[in-house]
């Protein structure tokens, strides 16, 4: 008789433990053990690490897999094992990562982390069947695609929060902190008494009085928001650096003239366009929408065109704003030479349009929803022992739960967008559909995106500078990891897990639109490296860039109004301070939007930053060195350079600092 020492670790998560009877069977190269009851009181409670003995008449050889099942004496409860470690009588140690919830009494099969994708020839037919069928069946049974809305990316199917697999839910500490922040956000910002108010603001000083002065950047925004230079600066380094592009020719629907934008010379539009000094921001995705109705009152949302000029002292200055897409007598082009409130009101309408397009396109769609697509496809198609799964799973952390909460509390029919934002309701889904239809693979890859937008030489563009460096660091890391695993393009082509992963991303995320440029399969190592780099960058640095600064730039409401209560002016000379205050969001809309932005910008105590792989099981020497050495070292170096650069900046740019970038879309 030979004896195997079996150690089982249960996760330290709420409801991770079980009182059910747990059984195990060991599968080896030369046979299998009997199904054995792992007997012991409190052996599988929360956080337990318990050891047992499994005996066999003779050695079953090198271990390749285990079966687990749990049988309820009375009530079936879920169990979340982290791993099983088996020590053989020959002295070998075999590790079986689980890291998921077992919810039924069905037999579950797990392979040893170093085992090959297919079982050795001596393994019995039943093991082969379990290997090829049981685990994929579990993944595709619990990770199901769901069409949230026609023309939008599919999402994870989950009727309730508790129906999400336990492995993707918040930890206890994250869950507690998130709920606490939701409850206390209005209290923290001293806005609770304003939350239900329908009153309009009577002066900017009243709005200034509710600003959280603990946030230094919000205070800076409040002081400088009216300035043209700061208006232009935000297109580079605010929360939406994704819209601006160099203008090579004026659009036909934007009839700006030299006399309008350069009334005193010495420039002409043709000359400045040729020099690369004219830039355009076009909000055409918002054109023709039916804005929200809030508390029975019609709201307003424009689709502006904004022309900017790079001055000799390297400032981006707005020189013309048209608030609607179609030129007309009742759609004037507003200019810096107009009256104080005409020009300020035009800029406020632009900032409101930017708030809405940023939230739904560049934040929700291009980070949250795409990260969910990457995650669901990964969980459905890639084994947990596969290198791709180990590489990407830290970048999926909490994404499915935070998106479930967003669909329930923010973009639902009764969510905060419907209550406080002009693009809520019918407009929301239209913007998402339009945004997805216009999305391209190249626009998700920052080196190509910067080139396509003609922004390679724009000065003081810290999103670009830090983002390109971060992309390169991630790409070198991914290149090292994947080239270690895939020695040839043929190995990539033959890997069914990879091909199924990208196939479902193309189908369910990008709705099988070849026009997006998203690959439908991988043919080379280089193609795989680029796509995985994009996934990691999107889930980490890009999300940080468009999320972390939301309260910084939106805490002062006039700089980022969530809605507009009056229509845009149709002629010049009609806007006053009073009409501006009546147009801005009311007190309740302001308070609730500020609270939401504060919550979304708030990194939790459970944050895992880029470069950290706390649960990774990379045993191969080269990948370990890449993770712990070169990758982390390069991130630390970039962070140090950003710190030094920011010391000389009036407005520091920190959103791409690896010290502040979270690994995943977790908030």
C-alpha positions as CSV (number, residue, x, y, z in Angstrom):
1,X,0.0,0.0,0.0
2,X,1.3,3.5,-0.9
3,X,0.1,6.8,0.5
4,X,-0.5,10.2,-1.1
5,X,-0.6,13.3,1.1
6,X,-3.4,15.6,-0.2
7,X,-3.6,19.2,1.0
8,X,-6.7,21.2,0.1
9,X,-6.9,25.1,0.5
10,X,-10.3,26.8,0.7
11,X,-10.5,30.5,-0.3
12,X,-10.7,33.2,2.4
13,X,-13.9,34.7,0.9
14,X,-17.4,35.0,2.2
15,X,-19.4,31.8,1.6
16,X,-16.3,30.0,0.2
17,X,-16.6,27.1,2.7
18,X,-18.8,24.1,2.6
19,X,-20.2,21.6,5.0
20,X,-20.8,19.1,2.1
21,X,-18.8,15.8,1.9
22,X,-15.8,16.3,-0.4
23,X,-14.4,13.4,-2.4
24,X,-11.3,13.1,-4.5
25,X,-9.9,10.7,-7.0
26,X,-6.3,10.9,-8.2
27,X,-5.4,10.2,-11.9
28,X,-1.9,9.0,-12.7
29,X,0.1,7.8,-15.6
30,X,-0.4,4.2,-14.6
31,X,-3.9,4.3,-13.2
32,X,-6.1,6.0,-10.6
33,X,-7.0,5.9,-7.0
34,X,-10.3,4.9,-5.5
35,X,-12.8,7.8,-4.9
36,X,-11.9,8.8,-1.4
37,X,-13.9,10.9,1.1
38,X,-11.8,13.6,2.6
39,X,-13.2,13.3,6.1
40,X,-12.8,15.8,8.8
41,X,-14.9,18.4,10.8
42,X,-14.3,22.0,9.6
43,X,-11.9,20.8,6.9
44,X,-13.4,23.1,4.2
45,X,-14.5,26.2,6.1
46,X,-13.5,29.7,5.0
47,X,-9.7,29.9,4.8
48,X,-9.0,26.3,5.8
49,X,-5.9,24.4,4.7
50,X,-6.5,20.7,5.5
51,X,-4.4,17.6,4.8
52,X,-5.6,14.1,4.1
53,X,-4.2,10.7,3.1
54,X,-5.3,8.9,-0.1
55,X,-4.0,5.3,-0.3
56,X,-3.5,3.0,-3.4
57,X,-2.4,-0.6,-3.6
58,X,0.5,0.4,-5.8
59,X,1.9,3.6,-7.2
60,X,-0.2,5.2,-10.0
61,X,2.9,7.0,-11.3
62,X,3.2,10.6,-12.3
63,X,-0.1,12.5,-11.5
64,X,-1.9,14.3,-14.3
65,X,-5.3,15.0,-12.9
66,X,-7.8,14.9,-10.0
67,X,-11.6,14.5,-9.7
68,X,-13.4,16.4,-7.0
69,X,-17.1,16.2,-6.1
70,X,-19.1,17.2,-3.0
71,X,-22.2,15.6,-1.8
72,X,-24.7,17.4,0.5
73,X,-25.9,15.5,3.5
74,X,-29.0,17.8,3.4
75,X,-28.4,21.2,1.7
76,X,-26.2,21.8,-1.3
77,X,-23.9,24.8,-0.7
78,X,-21.1,26.3,-2.9
79,X,-17.5,25.6,-2.2
80,X,-14.5,27.7,-3.5
81,X,-11.3,25.7,-3.3
82,X,-8.1,27.6,-4.3
83,X,-5.8,24.7,-5.0
84,X,-5.0,21.0,-4.2
85,X,-1.4,19.9,-3.6
86,X,-0.5,16.2,-3.7
87,X,2.8,14.7,-2.5
88,X,3.5,11.3,-3.9
89,X,5.3,8.4,-2.1
90,X,8.1,8.9,-4.6
91,X,8.6,12.5,-3.3
92,X,7.0,14.4,-6.2
93,X,4.8,17.4,-5.6
94,X,1.8,18.0,-7.9
95,X,-0.2,21.2,-7.9
96,X,-3.8,21.5,-9.1
97,X,-5.0,25.1,-9.3
98,X,-8.8,25.3,-8.9
99,X,-9.6,29.0,-8.2
100,X,-13.3,28.7,-8.9
101,X,-16.6,27.9,-7.2
102,X,-18.0,24.3,-7.2
103,X,-21.7,24.7,-7.1
104,X,-23.1,21.3,-7.8
105,X,-22.6,17.7,-6.9
106,X,-21.3,16.9,-10.4
107,X,-17.8,15.4,-10.7
108,X,-15.2,18.1,-11.6
109,X,-11.9,17.3,-13.3
110,X,-8.8,19.4,-12.9
111,X,-5.4,18.8,-14.5
112,X,-2.0,19.3,-12.9
113,X,-0.6,22.8,-13.7
114,X,2.4,21.4,-15.7
115,X,0.5,18.7,-17.4
116,X,0.2,18.7,-21.2
117,X,-3.1,19.8,-22.9
118,X,-3.9,16.2,-23.8
119,X,-3.4,13.3,-21.3
120,X,-0.6,10.8,-21.7
121,X,-1.4,7.6,-23.7
122,X,-1.5,5.4,-20.6
123,X,-4.3,7.5,-19.0
124,X,-7.6,5.6,-19.3
125,X,-10.3,6.6,-21.7
126,X,-12.5,8.0,-19.0
127,X,-9.7,10.5,-18.0
128,X,-9.4,11.6,-21.6
129,X,-13.1,12.1,-21.8
130,X,-13.1,14.1,-18.6
131,X,-10.1,16.1,-19.7
132,X,-11.6,17.1,-23.0
133,X,-15.2,17.5,-21.9
134,X,-15.9,18.1,-18.2
135,X,-13.8,21.3,-17.7
136,X,-14.9,23.0,-20.9
137,X,-18.5,22.1,-20.1
138,X,-18.2,23.8,-16.7
139,X,-16.8,27.0,-18.2
140,X,-19.4,27.3,-20.9
141,X,-22.2,26.4,-18.5
142,X,-21.4,29.2,-16.1
143,X,-19.9,31.8,-18.4
144,X,-22.7,32.5,-20.9
145,X,-23.0,35.3,-23.4
146,X,-25.9,37.7,-23.2
147,X,-27.1,40.3,-25.7
148,X,-27.6,43.5,-23.6
149,X,-28.8,45.5,-26.5
150,X,-28.9,45.2,-30.3
151,X,-25.8,46.6,-31.9
152,X,-23.8,46.6,-28.6
153,X,-21.2,44.1,-27.3
154,X,-22.5,41.0,-25.6
155,X,-21.9,40.7,-21.9
156,X,-21.9,38.1,-19.2
157,X,-25.3,36.5,-18.5
158,X,-26.2,37.0,-14.8
159,X,-29.6,37.5,-13.4
160,X,-28.4,38.5,-10.0
161,X,-25.0,39.4,-8.5
162,X,-24.8,36.1,-6.6
163,X,-25.3,34.2,-9.8
164,X,-21.8,35.3,-11.0
165,X,-19.2,32.7,-10.3
166,X,-17.6,33.3,-7.0
167,X,-14.1,33.5,-8.5
168,X,-15.0,36.7,-10.3
169,X,-16.8,38.4,-7.4
170,X,-15.4,41.1,-5.2
171,X,-13.4,40.0,-2.1
172,X,-15.0,40.6,1.2
173,X,-13.0,43.8,1.8
174,X,-13.6,45.1,-1.7
175,X,-17.3,44.4,-1.5
176,X,-17.6,46.1,1.9
177,X,-15.6,49.2,0.8
178,X,-17.6,49.5,-2.4
179,X,-21.0,49.4,-0.7
180,X,-19.7,51.7,2.0
181,X,-18.6,54.3,-0.6
182,X,-21.9,54.1,-2.4
183,X,-23.7,54.9,0.8
184,X,-21.3,57.5,2.1
185,X,-20.4,59.3,-1.1
186,X,-22.9,62.1,-0.7
187,X,-22.0,62.4,3.0
188,X,-18.3,62.5,2.3
189,X,-18.8,65.3,-0.1
190,X,-21.3,67.1,2.2
191,X,-24.0,66.9,-0.5
192,X,-26.7,64.9,1.1
193,X,-29.0,67.8,1.7
194,X,-28.8,68.7,-2.0
195,X,-29.4,65.2,-3.4
196,X,-33.2,65.6,-3.9
197,X,-33.2,69.3,-4.8
198,X,-34.8,70.4,-8.0
199,X,-33.6,74.0,-7.6
200,X,-31.3,75.8,-10.0
201,X,-28.1,77.4,-8.9
202,X,-28.3,81.1,-8.3
203,X,-24.6,81.8,-8.5
204,X,-21.2,80.2,-9.2
205,X,-20.2,81.0,-5.6
206,X,-22.9,78.5,-4.4
207,X,-21.4,75.8,-6.6
208,X,-18.0,76.7,-5.4
209,X,-19.2,76.2,-1.8
210,X,-19.8,72.4,-2.4
211,X,-16.5,71.6,-4.0
212,X,-14.4,69.2,-2.1
213,X,-11.2,71.2,-1.4
214,X,-9.3,68.0,-0.4
215,X,-8.8,67.5,-4.1
216,X,-6.2,70.0,-5.2
217,X,-6.8,69.4,-8.9
218,X,-10.5,70.1,-8.6
219,X,-9.6,73.4,-7.0
220,X,-7.3,74.2,-9.9
221,X,-10.1,73.4,-12.4
222,X,-12.5,75.7,-10.5
223,X,-10.0,78.5,-10.8
224,X,-9.1,78.0,-14.5
225,X,-12.1,76.5,-16.2
226,X,-13.1,79.6,-18.0
227,X,-9.6,80.0,-19.6
228,X,-9.3,79.1,-23.3
229,X,-5.8,77.6,-22.7
230,X,-7.2,75.3,-20.1
231,X,-10.1,74.4,-22.3
232,X,-7.7,73.3,-25.0
233,X,-5.3,71.6,-22.5
234,X,-8.0,69.2,-21.4
235,X,-8.2,67.7,-24.9
236,X,-4.7,66.4,-24.3
237,X,-4.4,65.6,-20.7
238,X,-7.9,65.6,-19.2
239,X,-10.1,62.5,-18.9
240,X,-10.9,62.4,-22.6
241,X,-7.7,62.7,-24.7
242,X,-9.3,60.5,-27.3
243,X,-11.2,62.9,-29.6
244,X,-8.7,65.5,-30.8
245,X,-7.1,65.1,-34.1
246,X,-4.9,67.2,-36.4
247,X,-7.1,68.9,-39.1
248,X,-5.8,68.4,-42.6
249,X,-8.9,70.0,-44.2
250,X,-11.8,71.9,-42.8
251,X,-15.1,69.8,-42.9
252,X,-17.7,71.0,-45.4
253,X,-20.2,71.4,-42.5
254,X,-17.9,73.8,-40.6
255,X,-17.6,77.0,-42.6
256,X,-15.0,78.8,-40.6
257,X,-13.1,81.6,-42.3
258,X,-9.8,83.4,-41.7
259,X,-11.7,86.6,-40.8
260,X,-13.5,84.6,-38.0
261,X,-10.6,82.9,-36.4
262,X,-7.7,85.3,-37.2
263,X,-9.4,88.7,-37.5
264,X,-6.1,90.5,-36.8
265,X,-3.8,88.1,-38.6
266,X,-1.0,87.3,-39.0
267,X,-2.1,83.7,-39.8
268,X,-4.4,82.1,-42.3
269,X,-6.2,78.8,-41.9
270,X,-4.6,77.3,-45.0
271,X,-1.1,78.1,-43.8
272,X,-1.7,76.9,-40.2
273,X,-3.3,73.7,-41.5
274,X,-0.3,73.1,-43.7
275,X,2.0,73.6,-40.7
276,X,0.0,71.1,-38.6
277,X,-1.2,73.7,-36.2
278,X,-5.0,73.3,-36.6
279,X,-6.9,70.6,-34.7
280,X,-10.5,69.5,-34.8
281,X,-12.8,67.9,-32.2
282,X,-15.9,66.5,-33.8
283,X,-18.8,65.2,-31.7
284,X,-20.8,63.9,-34.7
285,X,-21.7,60.7,-32.8
286,X,-24.1,62.8,-30.8
287,X,-25.9,64.3,-33.8
288,X,-29.6,63.9,-34.0
289,X,-30.1,62.2,-30.7
290,X,-33.2,62.5,-28.6
291,X,-31.9,63.8,-25.3
292,X,-33.2,62.6,-21.9
293,X,-36.3,63.8,-20.0
294,X,-35.5,64.2,-16.3
295,X,-38.3,64.9,-13.8
296,X,-40.6,65.6,-16.7
297,X,-38.3,68.3,-18.1
298,X,-36.7,68.0,-21.5
299,X,-32.8,68.1,-21.4
300,X,-30.4,69.1,-24.2
301,X,-27.3,67.7,-25.8
302,X,-25.4,69.2,-28.7
303,X,-23.0,67.7,-31.3
304,X,-20.4,70.4,-31.6
305,X,-17.5,71.0,-33.9
306,X,-14.5,72.6,-32.2
307,X,-11.5,74.2,-34.0
308,X,-8.3,74.7,-32.0
309,X,-5.0,76.5,-32.9
310,X,-1.6,75.6,-31.6
311,X,0.0,79.0,-30.8
312,X,3.8,79.8,-31.0
313,X,4.0,79.3,-27.2
314,X,2.6,75.8,-27.6
315,X,-0.9,76.3,-26.2
316,X,-4.0,74.8,-27.8
317,X,-6.5,77.6,-28.1
318,X,-10.1,77.2,-29.2
319,X,-10.8,79.5,-32.2
320,X,-14.3,78.4,-33.3
321,X,-17.2,76.4,-32.0
322,X,-20.3,75.4,-33.9
323,X,-22.8,73.6,-31.6
324,X,-24.7,71.7,-34.2
325,X,-23.5,69.7,-37.1
326,X,-25.5,71.4,-39.9
327,X,-24.6,75.0,-40.8
328,X,-27.5,77.4,-40.6
329,X,-28.5,80.9,-39.6
330,X,-29.7,79.6,-36.2
331,X,-26.5,77.7,-35.7
332,X,-23.8,80.4,-35.4
333,X,-20.1,79.8,-35.1
334,X,-19.1,81.1,-31.7
335,X,-15.7,82.9,-31.5
336,X,-13.4,84.1,-28.7
337,X,-14.2,87.7,-29.9
338,X,-17.9,87.2,-29.0
339,X,-19.3,88.5,-25.7
340,X,-18.1,86.9,-22.5
341,X,-21.2,84.8,-21.9
342,X,-21.8,83.9,-25.5
343,X,-18.3,82.4,-25.7
344,X,-18.4,80.8,-22.2
345,X,-21.8,79.3,-22.9
346,X,-20.5,77.7,-26.1
347,X,-17.6,76.2,-24.3
348,X,-19.9,74.8,-21.6
349,X,-22.1,73.1,-24.2
350,X,-19.0,71.5,-25.6
351,X,-17.8,70.4,-22.1
352,X,-21.3,68.8,-21.6
353,X,-21.1,67.0,-24.9
354,X,-17.6,65.8,-24.0
355,X,-18.8,64.5,-20.7
356,X,-21.5,62.4,-22.4
357,X,-19.4,61.1,-25.3
358,X,-16.5,60.3,-23.0
359,X,-18.6,58.4,-20.5
360,X,-20.4,56.2,-23.0
361,X,-17.8,55.7,-25.8
362,X,-14.3,56.2,-24.4
363,X,-15.0,55.0,-20.9
364,X,-17.9,52.6,-20.8
365,X,-17.5,51.0,-24.3
366,X,-13.8,51.0,-25.0
367,X,-12.7,49.9,-21.5
368,X,-15.5,48.4,-19.4
369,X,-17.5,46.6,-22.1
370,X,-14.5,45.4,-24.1
371,X,-12.7,44.2,-20.9
372,X,-15.8,42.2,-20.2
373,X,-15.8,40.6,-23.6
374,X,-12.1,39.7,-23.2
375,X,-12.8,38.2,-19.8
376,X,-15.9,36.1,-20.7
377,X,-14.2,34.7,-23.8
378,X,-11.1,33.9,-21.7
379,X,-13.0,32.1,-19.0
380,X,-15.1,30.1,-21.6
381,X,-12.3,29.1,-23.9
382,X,-8.9,29.0,-22.2
383,X,-7.9,26.5,-19.5
384,X,-6.6,27.8,-16.2
385,X,-3.3,26.1,-16.8
386,X,-2.8,27.7,-20.1
387,X,-0.2,30.5,-20.2
388,X,-2.6,33.0,-21.8
389,X,-5.0,32.5,-18.9
390,X,-2.3,33.0,-16.3
391,X,-1.1,36.1,-18.2
392,X,-4.5,37.7,-18.5
393,X,-6.5,36.7,-15.5
394,X,-5.1,39.4,-13.2
395,X,-6.3,41.9,-15.8
396,X,-9.9,40.5,-15.5
397,X,-10.1,41.0,-11.7
398,X,-13.5,42.2,-10.6
399,X,-14.5,43.3,-14.1
400,X,-17.6,41.2,-14.4
401,X,-19.0,42.3,-11.0
402,X,-18.3,46.0,-11.6
403,X,-20.0,45.8,-15.0
404,X,-23.0,44.0,-13.5
405,X,-23.3,46.8,-11.0
406,X,-22.9,49.4,-13.7
407,X,-25.7,47.9,-15.8
408,X,-27.9,47.7,-12.7
409,X,-27.2,51.1,-11.1
410,X,-25.8,53.4,-13.7
411,X,-27.0,52.7,-17.3
412,X,-30.3,50.9,-16.5
413,X,-33.7,52.4,-17.1
414,X,-33.7,53.6,-13.5
415,X,-30.0,54.1,-13.1
416,X,-28.1,57.3,-12.5
417,X,-27.8,58.1,-16.2
418,X,-31.5,58.2,-16.6
419,X,-31.9,60.4,-13.6
420,X,-29.1,62.9,-14.0
421,X,-27.5,62.7,-17.5
422,X,-28.8,64.1,-20.8
423,X,-27.6,61.0,-22.8
424,X,-29.6,58.7,-20.5
425,X,-32.6,56.8,-21.8
426,X,-33.0,56.2,-25.5
427,X,-29.9,58.2,-26.4
428,X,-27.6,56.0,-24.4
429,X,-28.1,52.9,-26.5
430,X,-27.9,54.9,-29.7
431,X,-24.5,56.3,-28.7
432,X,-23.2,52.9,-27.8
433,X,-24.3,51.4,-31.1
434,X,-22.8,54.3,-33.1
435,X,-19.6,54.1,-31.1
436,X,-19.2,50.4,-31.6
437,X,-19.8,50.7,-35.3
438,X,-17.1,53.3,-35.6
439,X,-14.6,51.5,-33.4
440,X,-11.4,50.1,-35.0
441,X,-8.6,47.8,-33.8
442,X,-6.1,50.5,-34.6
443,X,-7.8,53.0,-32.4
444,X,-7.4,50.6,-29.4
445,X,-3.6,50.5,-30.1
446,X,-2.1,53.7,-28.9
447,X,0.9,53.9,-31.3
448,X,-1.4,53.5,-34.3
449,X,-4.1,55.8,-32.8
450,X,-1.7,58.6,-32.2
451,X,-0.3,58.4,-35.7
452,X,-3.8,58.2,-37.3
453,X,-4.9,61.3,-35.4
454,X,-1.7,63.1,-36.4
455,X,-0.7,63.9,-32.9
456,X,2.9,62.7,-32.9
457,X,4.5,66.1,-32.5
458,X,1.9,68.0,-30.3
459,X,3.8,69.4,-27.4
460,X,2.8,68.9,-23.7
461,X,0.8,65.7,-24.6
462,X,1.5,63.6,-21.5
463,X,-1.2,61.0,-22.2
464,X,0.6,60.2,-25.4
465,X,4.1,60.4,-23.9
466,X,3.4,58.1,-20.9
467,X,1.0,55.9,-22.8
468,X,3.4,55.1,-25.6
469,X,6.1,54.2,-23.1
470,X,3.7,52.1,-21.1
471,X,2.5,50.3,-24.3
472,X,6.1,49.5,-25.2
473,X,6.9,48.1,-21.7
474,X,3.8,45.9,-21.8
475,X,4.6,44.7,-25.4
476,X,8.1,43.7,-24.4
477,X,6.7,41.8,-21.5
478,X,4.1,40.0,-23.6
479,X,6.6,39.3,-26.3
480,X,8.9,37.6,-23.8
481,X,6.2,35.6,-22.2
482,X,4.6,34.4,-25.5
483,X,7.7,33.8,-27.5
484,X,8.9,31.6,-24.6
485,X,5.8,29.5,-24.9
486,X,5.2,29.6,-28.7
487,X,8.4,28.8,-30.7
488,X,6.8,29.2,-34.1
489,X,3.8,30.7,-35.9
490,X,2.5,27.1,-36.5
491,X,2.2,26.5,-32.8
492,X,-0.1,29.6,-32.5
493,X,-2.2,28.4,-35.5
494,X,-2.7,25.0,-33.9
495,X,-3.6,26.3,-30.4
496,X,-7.4,25.7,-30.3
497,X,-7.7,27.7,-27.0
498,X,-6.3,30.8,-28.6
499,X,-8.4,30.5,-31.8
500,X,-11.6,30.0,-29.8
501,X,-10.7,33.0,-27.6
502,X,-10.3,35.4,-30.5
503,X,-13.1,33.9,-32.5
504,X,-15.7,34.7,-29.7
505,X,-14.2,38.1,-29.1
506,X,-14.7,38.9,-32.8
507,X,-18.2,37.5,-32.8
508,X,-19.6,38.7,-29.5
509,X,-17.6,41.8,-28.9
510,X,-17.3,43.3,-32.3
511,X,-20.4,41.6,-33.8
512,X,-18.4,39.9,-36.6
513,X,-17.6,43.2,-38.3
514,X,-14.4,42.7,-40.4
515,X,-14.4,46.5,-40.9
516,X,-13.1,46.9,-37.4
517,X,-9.8,45.2,-38.3
518,X,-10.1,42.9,-35.2
519,X,-8.5,39.6,-36.1
520,X,-10.7,36.6,-36.5
521,X,-7.9,34.2,-35.8
522,X,-4.2,34.3,-35.0
523,X,-1.8,33.2,-37.7
524,X,1.5,34.4,-36.2
525,X,3.2,35.0,-32.8
526,X,3.4,38.7,-33.7
527,X,-0.3,39.0,-34.2
528,X,-0.9,37.3,-30.8
529,X,1.6,39.6,-29.1
530,X,0.0,42.7,-30.5
531,X,-3.6,41.7,-29.5
532,X,-2.6,40.6,-26.0
533,X,-0.7,43.8,-25.5
534,X,-3.8,45.7,-26.5
535,X,-5.9,43.8,-24.0
536,X,-3.6,44.4,-21.1
537,X,-3.2,48.1,-22.0
538,X,-6.9,48.6,-22.4
539,X,-7.7,47.0,-19.0
540,X,-5.0,48.8,-17.2
541,X,-3.4,52.0,-18.5
542,X,-6.2,53.1,-20.9
543,X,-8.9,52.6,-18.3
544,X,-6.9,54.6,-15.8
545,X,-6.4,57.4,-18.3
546,X,-10.2,57.8,-18.9
547,X,-11.4,57.0,-15.4
548,X,-9.1,58.1,-12.6
549,X,-9.4,61.8,-13.3
550,X,-13.2,62.0,-13.5
551,X,-13.6,63.8,-10.2
552,X,-10.5,65.9,-10.8
553,X,-12.0,67.4,-13.9
554,X,-15.7,66.9,-13.1
555,X,-15.8,67.8,-9.4
556,X,-16.3,71.4,-10.5
557,X,-19.6,70.9,-12.3
558,X,-19.5,73.8,-14.8
559,X,-16.4,72.2,-16.4
560,X,-18.2,68.9,-17.0
561,X,-22.0,69.3,-16.9
562,X,-23.8,66.0,-17.1
563,X,-26.8,67.6,-18.7
564,X,-28.1,71.0,-20.0
565,X,-31.5,72.2,-19.0
566,X,-32.0,74.8,-21.8
567,X,-31.4,74.5,-25.5
568,X,-28.2,76.0,-27.0
569,X,-28.4,79.6,-28.1
570,X,-29.5,80.1,-31.7
571,X,-28.1,83.6,-32.1
572,X,-25.4,85.6,-30.5
573,X,-26.0,88.3,-27.8
574,X,-28.8,86.3,-26.0
575,X,-26.8,84.6,-23.2
576,X,-26.4,86.2,-19.8
577,X,-25.1,85.0,-16.5
578,X,-28.7,84.2,-15.5
579,X,-29.4,82.1,-18.5
580,X,-26.1,80.2,-18.0
581,X,-27.1,79.3,-14.5
582,X,-30.6,78.2,-15.7
583,X,-28.9,76.0,-18.3
584,X,-26.5,74.2,-16.0
585,X,-27.6,71.1,-14.1
586,X,-29.7,71.8,-11.0
587,X,-28.6,71.2,-7.5
588,X,-29.8,67.6,-7.3
589,X,-28.3,66.6,-10.6
590,X,-25.0,68.3,-9.6
591,X,-24.8,66.6,-6.2
592,X,-25.6,63.1,-7.5
593,X,-23.2,63.4,-10.5
594,X,-20.4,64.6,-8.2
595,X,-21.0,61.7,-5.9
596,X,-20.9,59.2,-8.8
597,X,-17.7,60.7,-10.2
598,X,-16.1,60.6,-6.8
599,X,-17.0,56.9,-6.4
600,X,-15.7,56.0,-9.8
601,X,-12.4,57.8,-9.2
602,X,-11.8,56.3,-5.8
603,X,-9.2,53.5,-5.8
604,X,-10.0,50.9,-3.2
605,X,-7.9,49.3,-0.5
606,X,-8.0,46.0,-2.4
607,X,-6.3,47.6,-5.5
608,X,-3.7,45.5,-7.4
609,X,-1.4,47.7,-9.5
610,X,0.0,47.0,-12.9
611,X,3.0,44.7,-12.8
612,X,1.8,42.7,-9.8
613,X,0.8,39.1,-10.3
614,X,0.0,38.0,-6.7
615,X,-1.7,34.7,-7.6
616,X,0.3,33.8,-10.7
617,X,1.8,30.4,-10.9
618,X,4.5,30.8,-13.5
619,X,6.9,28.1,-12.7
620,X,9.0,28.4,-15.8
621,X,12.3,30.2,-15.1
622,X,12.2,32.7,-18.0
623,X,8.6,34.0,-17.5
624,X,9.3,34.4,-13.8
625,X,12.3,36.5,-14.5
626,X,10.4,38.6,-17.0
627,X,7.6,39.3,-14.5
628,X,9.7,39.9,-11.4
629,X,12.6,41.5,-13.2
630,X,12.4,43.3,-16.5
631,X,8.7,44.1,-16.5
632,X,8.5,45.4,-12.9
633,X,11.8,47.2,-13.3
634,X,10.7,49.0,-16.4
635,X,7.4,50.0,-14.8
636,X,9.3,51.4,-11.8
637,X,11.6,53.4,-14.1
638,X,8.7,54.9,-16.0
639,X,7.0,55.8,-12.7
640,X,10.2,57.6,-11.5
641,X,10.5,59.5,-14.8
642,X,6.8,60.6,-14.5
643,X,7.4,61.8,-10.9
644,X,10.4,63.9,-12.0
645,X,8.5,65.3,-15.0
646,X,5.5,66.2,-12.8
647,X,7.6,68.2,-10.4
648,X,7.9,70.9,-13.0
649,X,4.3,70.9,-14.2
650,X,1.6,73.3,-12.9
651,X,-0.9,70.4,-13.5
652,X,0.7,67.1,-12.9
653,X,-0.3,64.2,-15.2
654,X,-0.5,61.0,-13.1
655,X,-3.1,58.8,-14.8
656,X,-0.5,56.6,-16.7
657,X,1.8,56.3,-13.7
658,X,2.3,52.6,-13.1
659,X,2.2,53.3,-9.4
660,X,-1.4,54.4,-9.8
661,X,-2.6,52.2,-12.7
662,X,-4.8,49.3,-11.6
663,X,-4.3,45.9,-13.2
664,X,-7.9,45.6,-14.3
665,X,-11.2,47.4,-14.9
666,X,-12.3,47.0,-11.2
667,X,-14.1,50.3,-10.6
